[in-house]
């Protein structure tokens, strides 16, 4: 990822103006250019705060189609920074849709699983399941221990999902 304060300021300005066509066009341009630091976080925050459903679909598609490995850290950072469960679930889902390996982010994904609503947890489960073969042994052990302690607080569906995740991590 490149560092460009100018591009970041431009994107911020376009998002703050909240004009549908400008936002749509700028997100479309992001797909074709070299990614720059901060853009993912800015889009995630906009998604979290916006009620523009069509733009939210465009942002979600952007995240789902992201193929830049360098953007993974910012996606995970955004997952921890946004407030709404819908946004957290979208970001976790995008990890799976992108096809990128998120195994090195198993611990923050596990944290999102444990602290999220059911949909967010389900999306995190999918990502963790898909990369479970490449998650480090230390990360697996840590996640299993934390899940085992935490799952006593869960309702029945969430408890079952946590049991399944533990089973996946033990394989």
C-alpha positions, 0 to 999 in steps of 0.5 A, a space after each residue: 500500500 502506498 501512503 498518500 495523504 492527498 488521496 486520503 483527504 480527497 476520499 474523506 472530502 468526497 465521503 463527507 459531501 455524501 453525494 451519491 454519484 461522486 461517492 460511487 465514482 470514487 469507490 469505482 476508481 479505487 478498484 483500479 488504482 494502487 491502494 493507499 493507506 487509510 482508504 479501507 478504514 475510511 470506507 469502513 467508518 463511512 459504511 458504519 455511519 451511513 444510511 445510504 444503502 446503495 453505497 453500502 452495497 458498493 462498499 461491501 462489494 469493494 471489500 469482497 473483491 479486494 485482492 491486495 494482501 497489504 490491505 488485510 491489516 487495515 480490514 482487521 483494524 477496521 473490524 475492531 474500530 467500527 461499532 455496528 454489528 452489521 458493519 463488523 459482519 460485512 468486514 468479516 465476510 469480506 475476509 472470506 470473500 476476498 480469498 486472501 489468507 487471514 490466518 495470521 489474524 486469527 486472534 483478532 478474528 477470534 476476538 471478533 467472534 467472541 465479542 460479536 453478535 451471532 452474524 459477526 461470529 458466524 462470518 468470523 467462524 467461516 474465515 477461521 475455518 477456511 484458514 485453520 490449516 495455516 493458523 499457528 499452533 500457539 494461536 489455536 491453543 490461545 483461541 481454544 482456551 479463550 473460547 472454552 472459558 467464554 462459551 459458558 456465557 453464550 446462548 444455545 446457538 452461539 454455544 454450538 457455534 463456539 463448540 464447532 469452532 473449537 472442533 475446527 481449531 483442534 483438527 
